[in-house]
Amino acid sequence: MQFFLCPLLGSSFYCYLCIHNINIYMPVILSIETSTPACSCALSRNGALLVTREDFLGQSHASLLGRFVHEIMTAAREQNLMPDAIAVSSGPGSYTGLRIGVSEAKGLSYGLGIPLIALSTPRIMASMMQENTSDDLLLCPMIDARRMEVYATFYNRSLQVIRETAADIVEEGSYADILAAHKVLFFGNGAEKCKAHLTHPHALFTDGVHPLASGMVPLAEEAYAAGDFVDSAYFEPFYLKEFVATQPRNKIIPI
């Protein structure tokens, strides 16, 4: 038996792939997530997270994301790596946040000449909770849509959609039919305000779950392997609702 230093796994062992000169390409993917007050960026290779940057303070995506991308690209070059694709969280979520993230991702995709991957924000969140649930539990990521409205999607543990994403006004009795048949885990920045209204014993909640670029890695790898790309020139985020601009208060003091 002959041992090799495997360039794929970086250790010495009997490697069938190396001995038989079988090449497996491991894509490097830069992921961007800006759909909620959390802003994050990550670099992965073959499903392994290499570098990540995260901020949870909100309201600063425009200034943070460019710096995060620059830092991650610098780290990639230091390891002689270049992204093979850009992955971006496609919404729904914050209108401004989505515009910032998707614009950055489209610019990188076009400028580097590499494919663009778009991932549903609720699916990203559900995949992050996938291993922490039982088979009989449904997952419901909730994204805040202001007031008592949320963007909600229902998945089973295999990430099959049980109910498509909708903008729901949550009140007493919401989701009664689903809760009558299943236990449901609600999470995300829209779930906290719904606790007082979703009092069914099958309604469970967990706090502190944000869609993150690090959580996009498995889905991005899956999309890359399937060749599931979008057109970087024409792709638009999934807003679900029309943007509504608020009127600024008149701060001019009359003379």
N, C-alpha and C positions, 0 to 999 in steps of 0.2 A: 504494500500500500504506500502510495506516494503522497506527501503533504505539500500544500501550496499556500502562499500568502494570497488569500482571495481578495481581489480588488473591489469586489462587490460588498463583502461583509467585513473586510478588514481584519481577518484573523486567519491563523494557519490551521488548516484541517483538510480532510479528504473531500475535495470539492468536485463533484461530477461535472458541473457547468464549466469549471476552469479546464479540467483535463480534456473535455471534449470540445473545448473552444465554442461553447454556446453563449451567445451574447444576449443579456437581458438589459434593456435600457431602463434606467430609473429616472423618471422625470423630476425636474426641479420646478416647483410651483410657488409663485408669490400670491398670497391670499390677502384680500382687503375686506374689512367689515366696518361699516359706518352707519348702519340703519337705525341705531338707537343712540342714546347719550354715550355709550361705550364706543371708543374708537380703537381699532386694532389692526395689526398687519403681521403676517407671518411668512416665513420661508420654510418649505418642507422638501424632502427628497425621499422618494420611495415610501411615502407614508410616515416618515420620521420627521418630527419637528426640529428644525435646526436653529432658528432665531425667531423671536416674537417680540412685539412691542404692543403695550396696552395702556389705555387711559380711560378712567371711569368718571371723570369730572364733568364731561359734556360741554357743549357750547364752544368747542375749540377745534373741531375736526379740520377746518380749512387750514389752520396753521400746523396742526399736529401731523396730519397724514403725510404731507410732503417730507417732513423731517423723518418720520418713521420709515418711509420708503427709501430715503437716502441712506439711512443707517443700515437698513437690511441689505440694500444693494452693495454697500461698501463691505459688509460682512461676507456677502456672497463672493465678491471679487477676491477677497482675501483667501477664500477656499477654492479659487479657480472655478467657480460655478456661475452660470447664467441661467435665469429662468427659462423654462420651456413653454410656460403658459402663465397667464394671469387669471386668478379666480376672484370673483367679486360677489358679495351678497346683494341679491337683486330686489329685496323687499318682500312684502310691504314694510313700511316704517316711516321714519322721519323724512319728509320731502327733501329738506336741505341736506341732511346727512347722506341720503341716497344719491343725490346729484353730485355731491363732492366725491364720494367713493367711486361711483360709476365713471365719472369724468376722468379721474386719476387712472382707473383701470383701463379705460379705452385708450387713453393717451399712451400708457405703457405698452399695451398690446400693439398699437399701430406703430409706435416708435421703434420697438424692438423686433417687430415683424413676427410676433408669436400669437398663438390662439388665445381667445378670451372665453372663459368659463363663467356662466352665470348660475348661482345657486340660490334657491328659495330660502329666505331668512327663516321662516318657521321650520323648514326641514333641517336647517343647520342647528337650530335650537333643540329640536326633537332628537337629532342624532347625538347631541351632547348628553342627553339624559337616557339614551337607549339602554345602556348597560346597568342603570340603577333602578330598573323597573322589572316587574313580573309580567308574565305573558297575559294575565287577565286585566292589566291596567292600560287605559288609554292615555296618551300624552297630548296635552293641549298647551302649546306655546301661545302666550298672549303678549301682544305688542301694543303699547299704549297708543291710542289714537285721540287723546284728549277727552276731557269730561268723563262720562261713564262709557265711552266707546272704546272698543279694543279690536285689533285684528286677531282673530282666533282661527286655528286649524286643529282638527282632531286626527291623530295618527294612532295606529297600533304599534306594538313593540318592533315590528318589522319595517316600520316607516311607511306602511301602506296608508293612504289617505282614507279616513273614515268619513270626514266631512271637509269639503274644500274651504279654503280661506274665505272669511267673510268679515265685514265690518259690523260688529254686534254692539248694540246698546245693552249692557248687562243690567238686569234688574232681578227682583225676586222671581224665582221660577224659571230663569233662563237655563237652557240646556236640560230641561226636566226629562225629556224623552231619552236622551243619551245617558244621563245620570241614573235613570231608573234601571238601565240595562248593564251599565259598566261603572266601575270605579275609574275616576279620571284624575290625573295629576296635572294641576294648573301651575304654570310657572312663567317667568318673564316679567318685564317691567309694567305690564298691564294687569298682572294677576293680583297684586297687592290690593288695589282699590276694589276688587271684586269679592274679596273674602266675606264682607258683611252681607252680600246678596246671595252668594252661592253657599247655602247652609245645608244642603243635602248631605247625608252621611257618606255618600260616595264621592264627594268633592274633597280632594286632597290638595294641599299647597306646599310648595317649596320655594324658598327665597334665594335671592342672589344669583339667579341664572341670567346671563347676558349672552347674546349671540357674539361669538368671538372668532377671529381669523384662525386661531389654533384649532377650533372645533370644526373648521371647514375642511381640514386636511383629508380625512377619509373620503368625503363626498367629492372633493376636487380630484383626487386620484382616480376615483371610479369614473368620473366624467371624462377625464383625460384618456383613460384606457378605452372608453367607448367612443371616443371622438366626438363627444357631445359639446360642441362649441357654438358660440353665437357670433354674429357679424359685428365686429368692433366698430364699424362705421355707423350702423343703424340701430344698435341695441339701445333700449330704454328700460329704466327700472320699472318694476311692478308697483305702481303707487296705490292701486285699488280705489282710492278716492281722488277727486279733483283737489288741487291745491287751493286753499282759501287764505288769502292775505288778510292780515288784521290791520285795522286802521290805527295809526299811531296817535297817541294823545296829543292834543294841541298844547304845546308848552310855551307858546308865545304869550307874554303878559301884555294885555291891552294897555294902551297909553291913553 
